[in-house]
């Protein structure tokens, strides 16, 4: 039996060993000579010379500006042609010349050629595109063809080849805003556009490879290769409209897999327009990085709505000021996915915020209507209790069958009403307070999770304003639960944080707080000066009405007897100090209880007995400090200034005119000018904030790596961002606008150029016509001369004969 089970195993081992032996033999047969192997480090050295888009070195490798020139760009391309064997066969036999022995060298050749072109170096791009060798055709064939037999055993190497080939073609097409050398036509000449699009879609559905191979090195995914080919198609679509049409998903004419691939590539591809240093606009198509998918919807909405839009370039600068925080948030959100519990809590941050605010509102409504809390339960009656039960059961049934937000709100409201009737307001407030503390704790954790505060240093966490606000909110919740329910009332200020309109009201004071504060200081200085003048000259005019508050308390009153006569109650103290109730005299017995007969409360009788004294006057400016306090308190609160509360002077007094001037100056300077300055600053700021909000809403309605691995445009943008220079960002310019807008500068230039070309062609036509006309006229003149000569010939002959006859005579 053991032999029976071992025999298949032995057969499999023998097959594996034989296959391994065959591969070793094939490798030995296909091994490269030392002269070719040495080219890989040499090419790597040339690549590093051109690293970071060293334009001077790129040009030097092509042209040394001396008598003995060596075009290393062309020689590298010829080496690719020779290694891939296209000189001995067609491109269809390409796979026969590519094996595990030379695939790394081929990859190095294409990486070096890519570095020759990126930057861009237009001369090297043209040199590769128009070279007489078959190198460009080989690069295209590497993308479009199946490279077998290598693809059957090492698909990872094939994908790496295709990835490098697609990068090389993208480098050749990089930043070519005008293609006067017809580089795009050279590339399109060697390929079928439909075959290129089909290859991108095929790579999307190809079986995914492992992230790492046996040696622990990262391998290229098939989707990455397909995405590069898709971007190459986008670049070529500028010069070939058929490719652009093929990139649009068309479910009616395309199969499902093709549509799925095109939709995926389209949703994960973006394009921007970059303003180059020479003021030319360049369109860049790039794959959206995977990490961008981790940006939360709350952050996207906040960036969209809160971006500065004061002037033309403010939103760009504001966005880049936030870019580092956004990137850190995306990195943290990616890491957060590894903790499902924390991710679930963090992803429902808006829900926790809504529940917290709802609990706060209900707590304050109950406290406002029921405090001080009674010891007995509220007597709702059978009808009201039944209505509440029906409301609760109905909302619960609707929530189960149709779980909408309105149904949940109704269920929450009915549950609170039922709890008030069953357990009382005090217990309901306590339970809601506990729920508020729990939900706020969860909300705080979700905020810290979304902001990535768990990975930040302690100092940055302590000085985080948003975190400090929510921690203070949680502290107030705890104080309201364990100290006094009045602390819950402060939480209602959260409506200012939640609503932008109310936040603008607060900002109208805080935005120009320095101006308001300085104006207030100026007002205090003026009040101080007026106080000194009043203390020196009008001290006797500062006479204010005053009333003293009695020190007794209703609960310390003796038993009193009140007699009713014409609705006027008088209170007399009796000899029973231990009883704190009020008795009213309404019968011969002289006493009755307050609840049964009296219509006046004990407090009314109390204030009647301890009534305020009338006509008490106090001097309020005997010291400079009291004069300052009185001027501030009474002068600023009265519409007419300090003159409304001072003693009216007689016109016979010697300081009457000075007093009039004093009152009028205080009114005009302090009340009208200074206070209105403060109010004006606040109102103007609020108007500016409102206009900014309206402008944002209008705009929203009507508007829509390793540095050494950067492409040329990426390096340019990276350097500009490092310098905090935003000139690369187009402002009031777009390629699409330049094409569509007839009044655009570029379109006008093109129109003028076309007119000039038509004028030149017309001039050339007229010139040719004039030349033809001149030739015709010259010919006609010659013909007339000939005819004239022919006509004059007989007369000349006759004249000659007569002359001869006369001579003979």
VOGU-3710 file (C-alpha; in Angstrom, 3 decimals, decimal comma):
1> xxxxxxxxxx> 0,000/0,000/0,000  2,805/2,390/0,852  4,398/1,753/-2,524  1,059/2,467/-4,132  0,860/5,857/-2,395  4,522/6,698/-2,886  4,607/5,984/-6,595  2,529/9,042/-7,611  4,630/11,166/-5,295  7,807/9,849/-6,819
11> xxxxxxxxxx> 6,446/10,545/-10,298  5,613/14,155/-9,328  9,042/14,667/-7,840  10,672/13,286/-10,934  8,601/15,600/-13,129  9,523/18,576/-11,002  13,197/17,685/-11,102  13,079/17,163/-14,851  11,318/20,476/-15,375  13,875/22,197/-13,184
21> xxxxxxxxxx> 16,702/20,584/-15,081  15,241/21,663/-18,399  14,951/25,229/-17,172  18,571/25,189/-16,003  19,703/23,856/-19,380  17,619/26,445/-21,210  19,075/29,116/-19,017  22,571/27,961/-19,801  21,797/27,945/-23,494  20,292/31,445/-23,370
31> xxxxxxxxxx> 22,912/32,893/-21,049  24,454/36,145/-22,240  28,109/36,699/-22,894  30,162/38,802/-20,518  30,401/41,587/-23,123  26,608/41,961/-23,087  26,168/41,432/-19,348  28,488/44,359/-18,604  26,058/46,650/-20,404  23,513/46,515/-17,574
41> xxxxxxxxxx> 25,618/48,436/-14,973  26,795/50,801/-17,728  23,214/51,596/-18,668  22,339/52,013/-15,005  25,191/54,507/-14,701  23,886/56,460/-17,693  20,429/56,434/-16,155  21,754/57,883/-12,897  23,596/60,597/-14,813  20,256/61,790/-16,163
51> xxxxxxxxxx> 18,420/61,345/-12,829  16,214/64,199/-11,644  15,862/65,273/-15,294  19,350/66,634/-15,769  18,770/68,374/-19,082  22,407/69,280/-19,703  23,497/65,664/-19,247  20,631/64,406/-21,392  21,766/66,655/-24,211  25,418/65,771/-23,649
61> xxxxxxxxxx> 24,744/62,063/-24,103  23,214/62,836/-27,484  25,582/65,535/-28,739  29,043/66,336/-27,340  29,602/69,429/-29,516  32,946/68,256/-30,880  34,278/66,488/-33,959  34,024/62,982/-32,521  30,362/62,715/-31,576  28,736/59,645/-30,052
71> xxxxxxxxxx> 24,957/59,642/-29,920  24,454/57,349/-26,923  20,672/57,813/-27,139  20,599/56,236/-30,583  23,120/53,581/-29,565  20,957/52,568/-26,596  17,942/52,254/-28,872  19,967/50,139/-31,330  21,011/47,895/-28,450  17,336/47,277/-27,660
81> xxxxxxxxxx> 16,779/46,451/-31,309  19,657/43,977/-31,345  18,848/42,270/-28,026  15,220/41,705/-28,961  16,279/40,142/-32,277  14,184/42,228/-34,593  17,120/42,459/-37,020  16,807/38,735/-37,729  13,069/38,378/-37,693  9,753/40,155/-37,540
91> xxxxxxxxxx> 8,087/41,516/-34,453  5,840/38,493/-34,323  8,881/36,401/-33,256  9,719/38,861/-30,481  8,962/36,395/-27,705  11,550/33,921/-28,989  14,405/36,327/-28,257  13,255/37,377/-24,757  14,004/35,005/-21,896  14,880/35,079/-18,218
101> xxxxxxxxxx> 18,525/35,720/-19,015  18,097/38,954/-20,951  14,798/40,311/-19,585  16,524/42,337/-16,867  18,844/43,888/-19,433  15,867/44,802/-21,642  14,147/46,413/-18,664  17,295/48,394/-17,883  17,532/49,577/-21,505  13,950/50,880/-21,410
111> xxxxxxxxxx> 14,442/52,515/-17,999  17,527/54,290/-19,306  15,730/55,428/-22,462  12,887/56,688/-20,257  15,317/58,763/-18,205  16,792/60,157/-21,425  13,384/61,605/-22,374  11,749/62,697/-19,124  11,964/66,305/-18,141  11,091/66,695/-20,954
121> xxxxxxxxxx> 14,091/66,574/-23,277  12,421/67,222/-26,628  15,527/66,508/-28,675  15,948/63,020/-27,196  12,250/62,323/-27,682  12,543/63,155/-31,369  15,809/61,219/-31,648  14,131/58,024/-30,392  10,909/58,542/-32,353  12,446/59,158/-35,778
131> xxxxxxxxxx> 15,421/56,825/-35,498  15,861/54,482/-38,463  16,123/51,366/-36,283  13,120/49,290/-35,341  13,354/50,306/-31,665  10,053/52,178/-31,511  8,286/49,239/-33,122  9,809/46,875/-30,541  8,598/49,075/-27,679  5,084/49,053/-29,118
141> xxxxxxxxxx> 5,226/45,303/-29,735  6,221/44,670/-26,104  2,967/46,310/-25,044  0,612/44,754/-27,566  1,916/41,208/-27,966  1,974/38,187/-25,706  5,586/37,419/-24,898  5,724/33,648/-24,942  7,129/31,275/-23,822  8,325/33,600/-21,031
151> xxxxxxxxxx> 4,754/34,586/-20,190  3,767/30,985/-19,442  6,310/30,588/-16,649  7,115/34,140/-15,456  4,161/36,442/-15,983  5,631/38,835/-13,430  8,591/39,495/-15,739  6,278/40,020/-18,693  4,212/42,557/-16,730  7,389/44,378/-15,747
161> xxxxxxxxxx> 8,395/44,550/-19,409  5,012/45,925/-20,444  5,052/48,434/-17,598  8,485/49,782/-18,586  7,496/49,876/-22,254  4,343/51,883/-21,485  6,355/54,279/-19,288  8,848/54,755/-22,123  6,118/55,652/-24,627  4,629/58,073/-22,081
171> xxxxxxxxxx> 8,077/59,638/-21,651  8,403/60,047/-25,421  4,984/61,791/-25,488  5,637/63,849/-22,351  4,786/67,578/-22,471  4,486/67,692/-26,253  2,011/70,555/-26,522  2,892/70,936/-30,196  3,957/67,943/-32,258  5,734/69,522/-35,187
181> xxxxxxxxxx> 8,033/66,472/-35,535  5,012/64,109/-35,779  6,155/61,954/-32,873  2,589/60,819/-32,208  2,211/59,709/-35,815  5,404/57,661/-35,511  3,982/55,879/-32,462  0,553/55,366/-33,996  2,150/54,027/-37,164  3,424/50,982/-35,275
191> xxxxxxxxxx> 0,170/50,044/-33,541  -3,522/49,436/-33,985  -5,455/51,818/-31,676  -8,188/49,284/-30,953  -5,587/46,697/-30,053  -4,065/49,168/-27,580  -7,419/49,806/-25,843  -8,173/46,069/-25,798  -4,810/45,386/-24,159  -5,606/47,879/-21,367
201> xxxxxxxxxx> -8,973/46,201/-20,745  -7,395/42,743/-20,881  -4,841/43,734/-18,250  -7,663/44,882/-15,967  -9,300/41,443/-15,956  -6,061/39,485/-15,863  -5,581/37,291/-12,816  -3,946/39,298/-10,030  -0,422/38,403/-9,024  0,922/38,160/-5,512
211> xxxxxxxxxx> 2,273/41,399/-4,079  5,708/39,851/-3,705  7,585/37,156/-5,527  9,712/34,421/-4,030  12,687/36,760/-3,533  10,614/39,246/-1,546  10,678/41,874/-4,292  7,576/43,753/-5,293  6,058/42,830/-8,623  4,037/44,939/-11,013
221> xxxxxxxxxx> 0,285/44,356/-10,971  -1,580/43,846/-14,195  -3,980/46,682/-13,408  -1,078/49,092/-13,060  0,127/48,104/-16,520  -3,377/48,484/-17,906  -3,714/51,899/-16,271  -0,469/53,085/-17,858  -1,690/51,906/-21,249  -5,009/53,702/-20,639
231> xxxxxxxxxx> -3,159/56,961/-19,884  -1,064/56,439/-23,033  -4,315/56,142/-24,975  -5,442/59,441/-23,452  -2,252/61,115/-24,606  -2,601/59,722/-28,119  -6,301/60,640/-28,237  -5,253/64,271/-28,623  -3,924/63,399/-32,081  -6,322/60,565/-32,935
241> xxxxxxxxxx> -10,035/61,102/-32,321  -10,813/57,437/-32,866  -8,880/56,492/-29,724  -10,801/59,086/-27,716  -14,053/57,578/-28,946  -12,883/54,074/-27,981  -12,110/55,205/-24,412  -15,744/56,152/-23,770  -17,769/53,286/-22,230  -20,589/52,302/-24,560
251> xxxxxxxxxx> -22,695/49,471/-23,116  -24,700/49,195/-26,326  -21,745/48,278/-28,538  -19,108/46,997/-26,084  -18,974/43,833/-24,034  -19,479/43,961/-20,274  -15,818/43,399/-19,341  -14,610/46,210/-21,576  -17,180/48,624/-20,159  -16,246/47,614/-16,609
261> xxxxxxxxxx> -12,547/48,204/-17,264  -13,101/51,578/-18,944  -15,356/52,747/-16,109  -12,734/51,739/-13,551  -9,899/53,455/-15,387  -11,993/56,569/-15,983  -12,981/56,896/-12,309  -9,374/56,389/-11,181  -7,822/58,813/-13,669  -7,637/62,582/-13,366
271> xxxxxxxxxx> -6,182/65,417/-15,358  -4,967/68,877/-14,520  -3,624/71,781/-16,501  -0,256/73,184/-15,464  1,019/76,631/-16,269  4,633/76,140/-17,377  7,398/78,665/-16,782  7,093/79,773/-20,406  3,369/80,525/-19,749  2,220/77,632/-21,914
281> xxxxxxxxxx> -0,585/75,450/-20,626  0,091/71,729/-20,419  -2,489/69,033/-19,810  -1,339/66,207/-17,531  -3,232/62,932/-17,206  -2,328/60,829/-14,176  -3,720/57,920/-12,123  -5,399/58,950/-8,885  -3,270/57,577/-6,009  -4,906/54,848/-3,980
291> xxxxxxxxxx> -4,479/56,797/-0,757  -6,881/59,476/-2,013  -9,734/57,011/-1,581  -9,300/57,253/2,194  -10,240/60,935/2,401  -13,537/61,150/4,311  -16,654/62,745/2,864  -16,807/65,191/5,801  -13,341/66,472/4,966  -14,156/66,766/1,264
301> xxxxxxxxxx> -17,279/68,775/2,036  -15,387/70,977/4,508  -12,641/71,715/1,956  -15,224/72,459/-0,726  -17,357/74,802/1,370  -14,720/76,477/3,559  -12,116/77,265/0,899  -11,075/80,906/0,763  -12,466/82,676/-2,283  -11,621/86,290/-1,533
311> xxxxxxxxxx> -9,670/86,884/-4,718  -8,442/85,093/-7,812  -5,673/83,019/-6,202  -6,833/82,755/-2,581  -8,512/79,373/-2,916  -5,380/77,838/-4,408  -3,174/79,107/-1,576  -5,745/78,066/1,013  -5,953/74,573/-0,451  -2,194/74,097/-0,403
321> xxxxxxxxxx> -2,023/75,318/3,178  -4,368/72,451/4,053  -2,705/69,869/1,804  -0,313/68,544/4,448  -3,121/68,022/6,966  -5,216/66,312/4,295  -2,366/63,972/3,396  -1,780/63,069/7,046  -5,483/62,370/7,444  -5,469/60,054/4,410
331> xxxxxxxxxx> -2,479/58,139/5,775  -4,188/57,750/9,134  -7,486/56,679/7,545  -5,623/53,986/5,640  -4,075/52,760/8,860  -7,437/52,996/10,601  -8,859/50,276/8,369  -6,760/47,740/10,301  -8,854/48,421/13,444  -12,471/47,608/12,491
341> xxxxxxxxxx> -14,021/48,766/15,784  -12,313/52,155/15,783  -12,996/52,555/12,066  -16,722/51,878/12,591  -16,890/54,450/15,365  -14,963/57,028/13,346  -17,005/56,524/10,196  -20,250/57,492/12,001  -18,981/60,799/13,375  -21,872/62,821/11,911
351> xxxxxxxxxx> -24,424/60,464/13,457  -22,885/60,808/16,923  -22,903/64,588/16,577  -26,595/64,611/15,651  -27,586/62,319/18,545  -25,613/64,443/21,032  -27,292/67,660/19,926  -30,741/66,030/20,065  -30,119/64,792/23,638  -28,927/68,269/24,638
361> xxxxxxxxxx> -32,062/69,927/23,285  -34,419/67,454/24,978  -32,606/67,757/28,323  -32,894/71,538/28,303  -36,564/71,436/27,280  -37,336/69,107/30,200  -35,326/71,225/32,648  -36,967/74,438/31,448  -40,499/73,070/31,822  -40,130/70,891/34,950
371> xxxxxxxxxx> -37,463/72,396/37,229  -37,598/72,240/40,228  -38,462/68,606/39,803  -41,510/67,357/41,689  -41,280/64,251/43,839  -44,440/62,786/42,324  -44,985/61,573/38,797  -46,873/63,884/36,405  -50,615/63,177/36,238  -51,140/62,815/32,503
381> xxxxxxxxxx> -54,515/61,124/32,553  -55,573/58,023/30,729  -56,222/59,671/27,369  -52,844/61,377/27,101  -51,029/58,244/28,262  -52,860/56,194/25,640  -51,973/58,671/22,908  -48,294/58,498/23,895  -48,382/54,664/23,917  -50,005/54,652/20,472
391> xxxxxxxxxx> -47,404/57,126/19,180  -44,585/54,966/20,543  -45,881/51,699/19,104  -46,745/53,260/15,753  -43,318/54,877/15,336  -41,629/51,614/16,341  -43,614/49,688/13,719  -42,806/52,254/11,029  -39,125/52,190/11,983  -39,001/48,410/11,642
401> xxxxxxxxxx> -40,817/48,325/8,311  -39,539/51,577/6,758  -36,290/52,558/8,506  -36,086/56,221/7,546  -34,598/59,152/9,426  -38,063/60,614/10,134  -39,190/57,297/11,634  -36,144/57,170/13,928  -36,779/60,746/15,081  -40,417/59,963/15,881
411> xxxxxxxxxx> -39,376/56,834/17,797  -36,826/58,807/19,812  -39,351/61,552/20,661  -42,103/59,105/21,657  -39,663/57,147/23,850  -38,692/60,310/25,740  -42,363/61,293/26,265  -43,194/57,824/27,525  -40,208/57,893/29,870  -41,280/61,271/31,326
421> xxxxxxxxxx> -44,759/59,990/32,053  -43,553/56,686/33,483  -40,408/57,631/35,421  -40,668/61,391/35,866  -38,671/64,331/34,469  -35,759/64,001/36,897  -35,016/60,380/36,034  -35,463/61,149/32,340  -32,890/63,955/32,543  -30,503/61,630/34,391
431> xxxxxxxxxx> -30,832/58,888/31,769  -30,437/61,356/28,913  -27,408/62,804/30,697  -25,817/59,360/30,917  -26,538/58,776/27,234  -25,087/62,213/26,452  -21,830/61,449/28,283  -21,505/58,056/26,557  -22,251/59,398/23,089  -19,922/62,356/23,562
441> xxxxxxxxxx> -17,130/60,019/24,612  -17,704/57,928/21,489  -17,871/61,099/19,399  -14,594/62,307/20,878  -12,933/58,998/20,007  -14,282/59,207/16,456  -12,916/62,756/16,080  -9,512/61,685/17,337  -9,631/58,706/14,981  -10,507/60,795/11,931
451> xxxxxxxxxx> -7,916/63,447/12,746  -5,200/60,890/13,408  -4,452/62,317/16,851  -3,382/58,916/18,172  -0,175/59,195/16,136  0,529/62,877/16,876  2,908/64,133/19,575  1,416/65,152/22,921  2,198/68,836/22,419  0,268/68,917/19,144
461> xxxxxxxxxx> -2,675/67,129/20,755  -2,798/69,558/23,694  -2,834/72,662/21,490  -5,428/71,307/19,048  -8,313/73,798/19,231  -10,999/71,450/17,918  -10,037/68,703/20,346  -10,022/71,202/23,251  -13,557/72,289/22,314  -14,923/68,738/22,381
471> xxxxxxxxxx> -13,088/67,887/25,617  -14,671/70,970/27,229  -18,043/69,808/25,903  -17,536/66,412/27,570  -16,574/68,072/30,872  -19,790/70,130/30,832  -21,787/66,948/30,186  -20,216/65,312/33,238  -20,843/68,405/35,400  -24,459/68,508/34,283
481> xxxxxxxxxx> -24,901/64,848/35,186  -23,208/64,849/38,606  -23,305/68,500/39,803  -26,397/70,340/38,542  -28,589/70,073/35,426  -28,134/73,793/34,719  -24,709/72,975/33,279  -26,532/71,358/30,346  -27,780/74,806/29,286  -24,247/75,869/28,274
491> xxxxxxxxxx> -24,169/73,011/25,752  -26,791/74,792/23,653  -24,031/77,082/22,399  -23,016/74,143/20,210  -25,622/75,393/17,743  -23,183/78,211/16,942  -20,514/75,636/16,080  -22,937/73,642/13,949  -24,556/76,476/11,975  -22,479/78,645/9,664
501> xxxxxxxxxx> -24,877/81,598/9,912  -24,550/81,845/13,688  -20,823/81,260/13,372  -20,646/84,273/11,080  -22,466/86,306/13,729  -19,738/85,419/16,206  -17,026/86,027/13,636  -18,423/89,493/13,004  -17,148/90,336/16,494  -14,012/88,209/16,614
511> xxxxxxxxxx> -12,640/88,746/13,087  -12,018/92,462/13,686  -11,627/91,987/17,417  -8,508/94,138/17,526  -10,306/97,100/15,941  -13,268/96,699/18,275  -11,014/96,356/21,309  -8,990/99,450/20,428  -12,187/101,444/19,859  -13,519/100,255/23,229
521> xxxxxxxxxx> -10,253/101,326/24,896  -10,634/104,720/23,255  -14,191/104,940/24,632  -12,946/104,088/28,133  -10,299/106,818/27,867  -12,984/109,333/26,902  -15,197/108,181/29,790  -12,221/108,540/32,111  -11,626/112,121/30,937  -15,322/112,982/31,284
531> xxxxxxxxxx> -15,272/111,469/34,779  -12,371/113,721/35,789  -14,181/116,784/34,458  -17,358/115,736/36,272  -15,434/115,120/39,491  -13,839/118,572/39,334  -16,762/120,727/38,215  -20,052/118,787/38,560  -19,551/116,645/41,664  -22,798/117,866/43,229
541> xxxxxxxxxx> -24,804/116,914/40,101  -24,075/113,184/40,493  -27,142/112,469/42,682  -28,684/109,053/42,030  -31,868/107,373/43,261  -31,169/104,389/45,502  -33,272/101,719/47,182  -32,113/99,313/49,880  -33,069/95,639/49,756  -34,533/94,167/52,980
551> xxxxxxxxxx> -32,546/91,369/54,557  -35,465/89,269/55,839  -36,608/86,044/54,053  -40,196/84,760/53,661  -39,404/81,500/55,385  -38,233/83,377/58,521  -41,480/85,379/58,912  -43,643/84,990/61,923  -47,177/83,820/61,587  -49,171/86,675/60,138
561> xxxxxxxxxx> -52,802/87,607/59,983  -53,989/89,434/56,901  -57,219/91,356/56,839  -58,999/91,912/53,557  -60,473/95,324/52,997  -61,001/96,729/49,516  -58,410/94,270/48,158  -55,749/95,886/50,348  -53,938/93,482/52,583  -52,148/94,457/55,753
571> xxxxxxxxxx> -49,928/92,059/57,628  -49,586/91,839/61,371  -47,133/89,669/63,158  -48,529/87,141/65,644  -46,875/85,280/68,438  -46,246/81,986/66,656  -42,736/82,174/65,255  -42,486/78,482/64,431  -45,210/78,520/61,785  -44,167/79,803/58,360
581> xxxxxxxxxx> -47,699/79,924/56,854  -49,919/82,875/56,105  -53,370/83,191/57,622  -55,973/85,576/56,251  -58,662/87,215/58,359  -62,015/86,743/56,577  -64,474/85,800/59,315  -65,293/86,427/62,906  -62,711/83,870/63,923  -60,157/86,200/62,356
591> xxxxxxxxxx> -58,102/83,542/60,595  -58,310/81,319/57,561  -55,806/79,231/55,641  -54,105/80,690/52,583  -55,001/77,766/50,290  -58,728/77,984/50,968  -59,527/81,682/50,970  -56,606/83,977/50,280  -55,672/85,153/46,802  -52,363/86,627/47,808
601> xxxxxxxxxx> -49,081/84,810/48,303  -46,848/85,019/51,378  -44,295/86,949/49,278  -46,857/89,703/48,620  -47,471/90,094/52,323  -43,734/90,008/52,909  -43,009/92,828/50,502  -45,894/94,813/51,929  -44,457/94,630/55,426  -40,863/95,250/54,320
611> xxxxxxxxxx> -41,554/97,806/51,586  -38,806/99,807/49,925  -38,260/103,342/51,128  -39,115/106,031/48,586  -37,098/109,110/47,657  -33,679/107,982/48,918  -30,865/109,895/47,159  -27,148/109,091/47,163  -24,087/111,033/46,057  -22,218/109,071/43,384
621> xxxxxxxxxx> -19,137/111,185/42,680  -17,520/111,839/46,031  -14,477/109,844/44,843  -12,956/109,645/41,391  -13,438/105,866/41,300  -17,185/106,173/42,034  -17,399/108,937/39,448  -15,773/106,675/36,805  -18,061/103,745/37,701  -21,183/105,933/37,575
631> xxxxxxxxxx> -20,195/107,484/34,240  -19,522/104,069/32,712  -22,650/102,446/34,132  -25,187/105,214/33,650  -23,622/107,157/30,797  -23,262/104,284/28,338  -26,607/102,658/29,133  -28,743/105,752/28,644  -29,605/106,933/25,158  -28,838/110,557/25,904
641> xxxxxxxxxx> -25,609/109,905/27,760  -24,682/110,898/31,269  -26,895/113,995/31,127  -30,050/111,824/31,442  -29,186/110,773/35,010  -27,469/113,873/36,421  -29,294/116,565/38,383  -31,034/118,992/36,003  -29,275/122,320/36,572  -30,953/125,710/36,858
651> xxxxxxxxxx> -30,255/128,211/34,138  -29,292/130,697/36,807  -26,338/128,636/37,989  -22,898/129,889/36,953  -21,880/126,522/35,453  -25,095/126,039/33,494  -23,458/126,658/30,092  -20,522/124,435/30,982  -22,935/121,702/32,050  -24,785/121,934/28,715
661> xxxxxxxxxx> -21,502/121,647/26,821  -20,474/118,721/29,031  -23,713/116,817/28,392  -23,704/117,514/24,647  -20,061/116,543/24,172  -20,607/113,275/26,016  -23,660/112,552/23,877  -22,045/113,326/20,517  -18,544/111,991/21,154  -19,218/108,882/23,243
671> xxxxxxxxxx> -22,769/107,850/22,374  -23,051/108,818/18,714  -19,480/108,557/17,404  -17,580/106,003/19,473  -20,353/103,489/20,126  -21,539/103,694/16,541  -17,967/103,068/15,402  -18,015/99,795/17,325  -21,441/98,872/15,969  -20,362/99,833/12,455
681> xxxxxxxxxx> -17,305/97,565/12,573  -19,465/94,648/13,716  -22,169/95,270/11,112  -19,678/95,712/8,258  -17,850/92,533/9,236  -21,101/90,599/9,323  -22,050/91,992/5,905  -18,665/90,902/4,509  -19,092/87,417/5,955  -22,580/87,167/4,499
691> xxxxxxxxxx> -21,363/88,239/1,065  -18,525/85,687/1,293  -21,028/82,969/2,116  -23,258/83,984/-0,794  -20,245/84,045/-3,106  -19,242/80,543/-1,993  -22,757/79,263/-2,592  -22,791/80,909/-6,021  -19,460/79,338/-6,933  -20,604/75,928/-5,723
701> xxxxxxxxxx> -23,726/76,220/-7,870  -22,019/77,417/-11,034  -18,469/75,956/-10,894  -17,158/72,664/-11,165  6,356/59,064/-5,105  9,916/59,084/-4,805  11,275/62,345/-6,304  13,670/60,398/-8,517  10,703/58,572/-10,036  8,833/61,741/-10,990
711> xxxxxxxxxx> 7,971/62,462/-14,582  8,912/65,819/-16,047  5,626/67,604/-15,227  5,578/66,012/-11,766  9,071/67,314/-11,050  8,102/70,794/-12,222  5,009/70,891/-9,995  6,941/69,379/-7,075  9,618/72,065/-7,253  7,018/74,833/-7,459
721> xxxxxxxxxx> 5,151/73,456/-4,439  8,395/73,173/-2,455  9,075/76,848/-3,197  5,486/77,685/-2,127  5,074/79,218/-5,577  1,642/78,837/-7,124  2,402/80,317/-10,537  2,082/76,856/-12,072  -1,646/76,873/-11,305  -3,652/78,282/-14,245
731> xxxxxxxxxx> -5,761/81,269/-13,318  -8,587/82,286/-15,601  -7,031/80,032/-18,249  -7,842/76,552/-19,501  -7,036/74,555/-22,580  -10,714/73,797/-23,111  -11,560/77,492/-22,851  -8,815/78,331/-25,305  -10,362/75,899/-27,770  -13,998/76,806/-27,216
741> xxxxxxxxxx> -13,812/80,489/-26,430  -13,713/82,505/-29,637  -12,502/85,567/-27,794  -9,661/83,707/-26,130  -6,135/84,886/-26,741  -4,892/81,589/-28,146  -7,921/81,144/-30,344  -7,537/84,694/-31,605  -3,892/83,971/-32,366  -4,899/80,841/-34,256
751> xxxxxxxxxx> -7,505/82,815/-36,150  -4,954/85,466/-37,059  -2,514/82,766/-38,048  -5,107/81,150/-40,291  -5,895/84,518/-41,836  -2,202/85,123/-42,381  -1,799/81,717/-43,986  -4,803/82,322/-46,232  -3,418/85,757/-47,097  -0,038/84,248/-47,906
761> xxxxxxxxxx> -1,623/81,613/-50,086  -3,650/84,321/-51,797  -0,529/86,411/-52,325  1,258/83,403/-53,727  -1,634/82,717/-56,069  -1,697/86,343/-57,172  2,075/86,292/-57,591  1,889/83,204/-59,742  -0,904/84,793/-61,765  1,126/87,958/-62,188
771> xxxxxxxxxx> 4,112/85,918/-63,278  1,939/84,060/-65,770  0,504/87,366/-66,956  3,979/88,820/-67,283  5,096/85,824/-69,262  2,053/86,103/-71,476  2,623/89,799/-72,042  6,288/89,150/-72,774  5,325/86,461/-75,235  2,761/88,713/-76,866
781> xxxxxxxxxx> 5,328/91,486/-77,119  7,747/89,102/-78,767  5,106/87,939/-81,148  4,259/91,531/-82,095  7,908/92,228/-82,636  8,184/89,197/-84,869  5,089/90,217/-86,806  6,423/93,751/-87,130  9,718/92,471/-88,407  7,936/90,274/-90,918
791> xxxxxxxxxx> 5,764/93,143/-92,080  8,748/95,504/-92,470  10,887/92,989/-94,344  9,463/93,608/-97,951  9,751/97,374/-97,647  13,280/97,019/-96,444  13,989/94,747/-99,355  12,471/97,231/-101,861  14,399/100,088/-100,324  17,577/98,110/-100,647
801> xxxxxxxxx> 16,947/97,316/-104,305  16,302/100,974/-105,176  19,443/102,020/-103,432  21,428/99,459/-105,438  19,928/100,642/-108,749  20,808/104,250/-108,064  24,254/103,263/-107,178  24,658/101,372/-110,410  23,549/104,385/-112,325
//
